[in-house]
């Protein structure tokens, strides 16, 4: 490890690089379905004029080499986990009001019991333009919507076993990762991997503009949230391996479904990290902190989904940060895992 560190320092000194890709000598075979992501140092944070305040300030981080799932966890893979463990996702459990009210402002009245039954949030296209700051316009709480019934109880996944699993809460993703002897990626690992070896990339596919990128990823083309032109071929999730891989051989690092990271979400995390200098394998904040929803226990999500559009989200950008409470689920949220060498 000492020799490896000295070599990295020498490279930085000689070439003045802001990013280093150094593939370590691998003495074990790469796990099936995963790819090797090399160690390196890069500048984490916003790369374009579309960057949000929580993507700044940019700051240097170093990550060790690791393995990452080549694609998002599929319905088939999640089915195997459930069959082996009898696991029940959060979307399949009735809501515990005593737990839920802890994340709400004091005095909020208990809703009708019918609204506390097991379910999840499902996207519903609007009939025309709406206020894009009001997410309730297109998200509908749907009883008995879950990973087996993505659009509600009348839907199923019979012909979607090779699609990414959805309606996955952070706790569900963690349970699967533990079972698979893997873990969720840190936010720093995810962003490093999404670049595909080029720190100048705005998107995992490079810098091809969104207007010309419908063959690169699964996202919303048209006017959100009522007119999807579906130039990429899909109105919802797409099968894995449909679009080109990035420079590290990873699929769907942009679009398809949002992917959970290990990190707790802190709106000001980058400001706090900048003062520490170059951080080795940052593990994220120690506490949750989102001034917009101070009681919510949020974790980071990355990569965007089939619903992302420049008009309100641009989630397919490499540096874009999104967050949601650890017990929330949607029909555009899934995950992938990583594993240490």
WONOR-V49757 format. One record per run of one state. SS is the DSSP state (@ for helix, = for strand, . for the rest). FROM is the first residue (numbers start at 0). TO is the last residue. If there is no record, write none. Layout:
ss->SS from->FROM to->TO
ss->SS from->FROM to->TO
This chain:
ss->. from->0 to->0
ss->@ from->1 to->14
ss->. from->15 to->20
ss->= from->21 to->21
ss->. from->22 to->32
ss->= from->33 to->36
ss->. from->37 to->37
ss->= from->38 to->43
ss->. from->44 to->51
ss->@ from->52 to->54
ss->. from->55 to->57
ss->= from->58 to->62
ss->. from->63 to->64
ss->= from->65 to->68
ss->. from->69 to->72
ss->= from->73 to->73
ss->@ from->74 to->84
ss->. from->85 to->88
ss->@ from->89 to->91
ss->. from->92 to->95
ss->@ from->96 to->102
ss->. from->103 to->111
ss->@ from->112 to->115
ss->. from->116 to->117
ss->= from->118 to->122
ss->. from->123 to->133
ss->@ from->134 to->136
ss->. from->137 to->137
ss->= from->138 to->142
ss->. from->143 to->144
ss->= from->145 to->145
ss->. from->146 to->147
ss->= from->148 to->148
ss->. from->149 to->161
ss->= from->162 to->163
ss->. from->164 to->168
ss->@ from->169 to->178
ss->. from->179 to->181
ss->= from->182 to->183
ss->. from->184 to->185
ss->@ from->186 to->194
ss->. from->195 to->201
ss->= from->202 to->202
ss->. from->203 to->204
ss->= from->205 to->205
ss->. from->206 to->208
ss->@ from->209 to->211
ss->. from->212 to->216
ss->= from->217 to->217
ss->. from->218 to->220
ss->= from->221 to->222
ss->. from->223 to->225
ss->= from->226 to->227
ss->. from->228 to->237
ss->= from->238 to->238
ss->. from->239 to->253
ss->= from->254 to->254
ss->. from->255 to->256
ss->= from->257 to->263
ss->. from->264 to->264
ss->= from->265 to->265
ss->. from->266 to->267
ss->@ from->268 to->273
ss->. from->274 to->277
ss->= from->278 to->279
ss->. from->280 to->283
ss->= from->284 to->284
ss->. from->285 to->287
ss->= from->288 to->288
ss->. from->289 to->296
ss->= from->297 to->301
ss->. from->302 to->315
ss->= from->316 to->316
ss->. from->317 to->320
ss->= from->321 to->324
ss->. from->325 to->328
ss->= from->329 to->329
ss->. from->330 to->331
ss->= from->332 to->333
ss->. from->334 to->335
ss->= from->336 to->339
ss->. from->340 to->340
